[in-house]
Amino acid sequence: MWSWFLSSRISLARVHAVSALILTNRQVMENGDAKQTSPTRLNTYTLLSALLASATSVLLGYDIGVMSGAALLIRENLKISAVQEEVLVGTLNVFSLIGSLASGKTSDYIGRRYTIVLASFTFLVGAILMGLGPSFAFILCGRMVAGIGVGYALMIAPLYTAELSPEMTRGFLTSLPEVFITLGILLGYIVNYFLSSLPEHISWRLMLGLAALPAIAIALGVMVMPESPRWLVMKGRIPHAKRVLLRISTTPEEAELKLHQITKAAEPGPENWRGQGVWKDLLLRPTRPIRRMLVTAIGINFFMQASGNDAVIYYCPEVFKAAGIHSKKQLFGVNVIMGIAKSSFVLLSAFYLDKFGRRPLLLLGTTGMAVSLSALGLGSTILQHSSSKPLWAVVVSIVAVCADVSFFSIGLGPITWVYSSEIFPSRLRAQGSSLAISVNRLVSGVVSMTFLSISGKITFGGTFFVLAGIMVLATGFFYVFMPETKGKTLEEMETLFEDTNTDRNKVKETEMGVA
């Protein structure tokens, strides 16, 4: 597998070297100015804006991490059933579907920046309700409200970042939401570990209520960010878009070139444009490239959550509790180890995404997840059917869990957000991304709300074997349907998705020419 991976990297490097040379020559001929062909460097203001926008994703990450421990404490403190625990955990994901669906139209109407503010404010209200909740029903309402905020955040953060980013660093910047999700999960684990010694009725309230703090900070920080220049162009506000491009570009010439590319591709509309007609173009009369984009975006979002990653994180304490670990400190300690592994690998993926490309890392990630989930299924099955609970099986299970979330962080985790936000044309980008991410949230909710029930029927080991099979299917889907987007501008995506066979033949011809 490693030899295949290395050879694919070499082939991809050759193809992109030739592509870069062709692009450079084309720009020289079109513009007659060598200055415009120099590599686009990452502007500091762009980086800070991307970091602030991506920080909204820490809200979901913190909830995933903290809820893995808080759910245990709520169950013991409020005496709720396993089904109620599933509902409590999964409700946020189900209601994030509402936010995801609404976010596309909302961001086309009020802009990308204010949609981020709306996401933070909605989550803030939900966090306060959860922290003050005196009963199961009250906490459930808080999670419903917070879920809507999470849905908004998951769509708008990578989309805004993609529309601000230069093509050569777009993979890194657009994967930042997954970095913040992972850091949020680790933060939630650490909070669980240190608050678990407090009385039950206090500890879980603090765990959930503390989520209000990052929501306030993000809402305030967003106010210093620029609006997306591509949204401004679609609204016909060309002078404003030019001012933003001058701030996020390294040279005035680069800003002029970007403005020309964006206006040519977007065809500026009236200032009162609010996303009208987009759903028809996406669902009722899509062109061939748009249909392929939609299938690919929905597919990667489906498999991201069908992998069971969120459920593994949410219910990891339950899995190891069934394996014989009953100390809360030990259970939450395993979570911290898993969070450190996940954080390390998502940073690694983010830094190398623009070097290796989307496809190799995605295929490596899903293949690794299939192997890890199989090992986790084996370890869980042995522990469940052994009265002595052998130490080696516990170690295998812990290593397999860490490997599973690490391979997720290499591939599906960051690349789903990158791909969903970069492949659609400007006019369809917000609502196309919102539709794909709505599928993401729906599947996440279904998996989270059924994981314990299904595991009760077929055992935890059986569930992990099923998830491993799903990852095998995902690997095949990605290999067939997903073209490489590394180094492409957002305006070039429609051409890239025009014809798979033609693209593959061109790549093969280029490789033969280089060889």
N, C-alpha and C positions, 0 to 999 in steps of 0.2 A: 504493500500500500504506500509506504514511504517513497519507494523508487518512482511509483506513478506520480505521487504528489510533487516530487522534485522535478521530474521531467515536464509536468504540466506547467510548473513555474517558469522553467526555461523557455518553453514554447510561448507562453503568454508574454514573457519579457521580450522575446523577439518580435511578436506581433505588435506590441505596444510601442516598441522602439521604431518600427517601420511606420506605424500610424502617426506617431509624434512627428517624424520626419516629413511625411506627406502633409500633415496639418500645417507645419511650419512653412513649407514651400507654398502651400495654397494661400496662407495669410500674407506672405511676402508679395505674391502676385496680385492679390486683391487690394492690398493696402499700400504697397510700394514703400513700406516703412519697416525696417528691421526691428525697431524698438517695440513694435506691437507684437512681435513673435517671441519675446523673451518669456521664460516660464513665469506663471503667475505665483507670486509669493503670498504667504498668509499675512493679512493685515491684522495688527493687534486689536483694533476696534472690532473687526469681524469676529476674532476669537473670543473676545469678552462678551459680545452680543450672543454668540452661539452658546457659551457657557451659561449665561443667565437664562436663556430660553430653555436649554436642556435641563436646567436645575428643576424645572417643574416636574420632571419625571421622578425626582427623588421622593415625591409624595406617594406614588404607587409603590416604589421600592420599600420605603419605610413601613407602609401598611402591610405589605407581604411579609416582611421580616418580623415586625412586632406582633402581627396577628398569629404567627406560628406559635408564640408563647402565650399571648393574651387569651387565645381561644381555649387553651387548657385551663387557665385560671378562671375564666368566665364560666366554663362548664362546671367546675367544682364549686365556685362561689354562688352562682345562680341556679345550680342543679338542673341544667338543661340537658336534653338528650343528644345523642350523636347526630341525629337528623337535624336538630336545631343548630348544632355546631356547623354542620355543612351549609345550612341556609345562611347562617351569619357570615361565614367566610365567603361563600359564593355570591352573596347579594351585591357586594361592591362591584364585582366583575360584570354581573348581569346588568346593573344600572349604568355601568360605564358605557354600555352599548348605546344608551340614550345620548350621552355626551358625545360619543364618537360620531353617531349619525348626524347630530345637530351641528357639530363643529365645522363641517365643510361649508354649509350655508352661512353659518355665523361668521366665519373668518372671511368669506367673500363679501359679507355685508359690512361688518365693523372693522375689518382688518386683522392681520395676524397678531399684532402686538396686543391689542385690547382683548383678543380672545384668550391670550395667555393670562392676562389680569383676571378675566372672568373665571378661568379654570382654577386659579389660586384662591379666589374669594369663595367659590362654591365648595372647594375642599376644606377651607377654613371653617365654614359653617358646619359641615359634616363632622369634622374633628372635634369641635366643641360639643356637639350633640352626643357623640360617642363617649367622650370623656366624662360627661355629666350624667350619662344614662343611668336611671335607677332600675331599669328592667330590661328584659330581652327585647321587647317591642320598641323601646326607646332607642336602644343601641342599633337595632335593625334600621330604624328611620335615619339615624345618623349615617349609617353605611350606605343607604340609598343615595343620600345627598352627596356624600363624599365620592361615591362611584361616578356620578354625573361629572364632577370636577375632574376625576381621573380620566374619563373618556375624552374630555376636551384636551387635557394636557398631552395624552399619548398621541393624538393626531397632530396638534399644532406645533409641538416642540421640534420634531424632525423636519416637518414641512417648512417652517420658518427658517430653520438652519440651512436646509438645502437651497432655499431661494437666496440666501445671503452668501453662500460659500463659493469660492473658486473651484473649478472642476478637479484640479489636481489634489485638493485636500478635502473634497466634499465627503469622501468615505469616512475620514477621521472625524470631521466635525459633526456629521449626521449620525454617527454612532455614539456620540456623547450622551444622548438620552438613555441608552442602555447602560452606559458607564454610571450615570447618576441613579438609575434604577438599582443597579448592583450595589453601589455605595449606600443607598437608602436601605437595602436589605441588610447589609452588614451593620449599619447603624441601629436598625431595629433589633438585630440579634444582640448587640452589645447592651442596648437599653434593657432588653429582656433579662440578660444575665445579671445586671447590677440591680434591677428592681425586683427580681424574683424572690428576694429574702424579705420584702415588705409584706404586711398583711394582704391577703388576697383581694379584699374589697378596695384597697388603695392601689395596689401595684398595677392591675390591669387598666384602671382609670387613668393613671399617669402615663402608662405605655401608649394608650390611644390618644389622650389629650395633648401630648407633647407634639403631635403632628401639626398642630396649629402654628407653631413657631416658624418652621420653614415656609409655610404657606404665606405668612405675613411678609417675610423677608423677600420672597420671590416676587410677590405683587408689587412691592416698592421698587425692587431692582429693575423690573421690566420697564418702568417709566423712563429710564435713561436710554433705552434701546431704540434704534431706528425702525421705521416701518419697512416691510419688505419692498424692495424696488420693483419687483415683478407685479405685486399687487397694485402698486401705485400706477404702473404703466397700464394695467388692465382697467383701472379707473379713469384713465386719460390724464393723469396728473404727471405729465412728463417732466416739467421743471423740478418738482419735488423729488421724483425718482432720480434725476441727475444729481441733485445735491446729496442724496443718500449714497449713490454709486461713487461719488468723489470721496466720501468718507471711508467707504469699505474697500476701495481699490488702492493699489500702490502708486499708480501714476494717473494723471488726467487722461492720457491716451488710452490706458486700459479702461477707464470709466466710460469714455466715449465709445469704444469698441463694444463693451458690454451693453450699453444703452442701445446701440444700433442692432445688436443681435436680439435683444429682448423685444424691442418694438417691432422688429421684422417678424418674429415668431408669434407674438401675442396679439397683434392687430388691436391697438388701444381702442377701448369702447367709451361710451359716455360715462360721466362721473357717477351717474345714478345706477350703474350696472351692479347687480346684486346676485349674480350667479344664475340668471335665468337661462333655461334650456339645457343646462349641463346634464341633468339626469337623462334626458332624451338621447343626447349624444353618447352617453355612457352605456345605457341599457337597451334603448329601442332601435337606434340606428348607428351603432358603432362601426367605424372603419376597421379594416383588418388589423392594423397596428394597435388601435385602442382596445379591440377585443382581446388581443394577446396580452396587452398590459394588464387588463382587468383580471384575466385568468391567472396570470403570474402573481399579481399582487394579492389576490384573494387566496391563492394556493399557499404562498409563503406564510401568510398570516394564519391560515388554518393550521398548518403543520407546526407553527411555532407553539401554539397552545395545545394541539393534539399530542405534542411530545410529553405533556404532563409535567413540565418543569415547574409551573406555579404550584400545582398540587403537591409535588414532591417537597417543595420548600415549605408550603403551608403545613403539611402533615408529617414532616420529617420527625418531630417529637413523638407523634403517635406510632410511626413505624418502629422507632427504636424502643419505645415503651413496650410494644408488643414483643420486641426482641429480648426484653429482660432488663433494660435500663430504666430505673424508676426515679432516680434522683433528678429533681428539676435542674439543679446546677449542672449535672452531667449532660442532661438532654439539651439544655441551652448551650452548653460548651461545645457539643457536636455541631450545633448550628453555627456557632462562631467560626469553627474550623472550616465549615462548608462555605461560609460567607467570605472568608479570606481567600480561599481557593477561587471562588467565583470572581471576586474583585480583581485578583491578579491576572486572570486570563482574559477578562473583558478589556482591561487596559492594554494587554499585549495585542489583542485583536484590533483595537482601535488604532494603535500606532502603525500596524502593518497592513491595514485594510487597503490603503491606496498603493501599497507596494506589490502585494501578492494578488490583489483583485478580489471580487466578491465570490466568484464560483469556487475557486480552490478551497477557501476557508469554510465556505458553506458545506461543501461536500465532505471535507475533513470533519467538521463539527457533527454532522448527522451520522456519519459512519461511526465516529467515536461514541456518540450517544447510544447507538444501537448496541454496541459491545458493552458499554457501561451498564445499561439497563438490564441486559441479559445477566451480567455478573451480579447485579443487585437482586434480580429475581431469584437467582440461584442461592445467594446468601440468605435472603429472607425465607425461602422455602426450607432450607436446612435448619434455621433458627426456630421456625414455627413448629417443625416436627421433631425437635430435639429437646428433651427435658433438661439436659446439662448445659445448653447454650454455649457451644464451644467458642473459645476466644477468637480462633482464626476466622470463623464465620462472621463474627461481629466486626473484626478488622476488615474483612473483604467487603462487607456491606457499607462501612463508613468510607472506605477508599472508593467504592463504586459510586456512592452518592456524590462525593467530591468530584470524581471524574465526570459524572453525568452533567453536573452544573457547570463544570469547567469547559467541556466541549460545547455546551449550549452557549456559553459566553464567547467562545471562539467564532461560532457560526450563526445559528439561528437568532441568538439574542440581539446582537448589534445590526446584523445584515438585514433583518426584517424591516427595521425602521429606516435604514438607508434606502433600501430598494423601494419601499412603499412611497417614500417622499420624493424620489428623483425620477421615476419613469414616466409619469403622466405629463402631458402638455400643460402650459401655464393655466389656461382657461379651465381645464378639467382637474388640475392637481389637487385642490383642496377637497372637492367632493369625491373624487376618485379615491384619494387616500382615506377619507372618512368612511367610505363604504368598505374598503379592505380591512381597516382597523376595527370596524364594527363586527366583522366576522371574527376577528381576533378576540374581541371581548366576549362575544356570544359563546365561542368554544371554550374560552377560559372559564366562564361562569358555569357551563355545563359540566366541565371536568372537575372543577372545584366542588360543586354541589353533589357530585355522584361518586367521588373518589373513595370515600369511606364505605359507602353502601356497596359499591362494586367489589371493593377489597374484602368486605365481609362475606360476599358470595363466592369469590374465586381466590381469595387470600391475597395478601400484599404481593407475594411472589408471582402469582398468576397475573396480577395487574401489571407488574413491571415487564413481564414477558410480552404482554399485549402491546405496551408502549414501545418496546424494542422493535416489534414487527411494524408498527406505524412509522418508525424512523427509517426502516429499510425502504418502505414505500416512498417516504419523503426524499430519500437520496435519489431514487429513480426519477421522481418528478422534477427535481431541481436539475438533474443532469440533462433531461430532455428539453425542458421549457425555458430555462433561465439563461439569457445571453449575458455576457460580461459587459458591465457599464463603467468600469474604471476608466477615468480620463476623458469621458464624454461630457460635453456640456448638456445642460438640461434641454436646450433647444435641439440637440441631435438625437434625442431618445426616440422620437417617432420614426426616424429613418432606421434606427437600429432594430426596431421591432417590426419593420416592414415585411421581411421575409427571412425566416430562420434558415432555410436551405441555402439561399443566396449568401447570407452572412457566413455560414459555415464554409461554403466553397471559397469565398474570398479569403477567409482566415487560412484555409489549407494552402491556397495559392501563394499567399504571403509567406507562410512558413517555408514552403518549398523554395521560394525565391531567396529568402534569407539564408537557408541552408546551402 
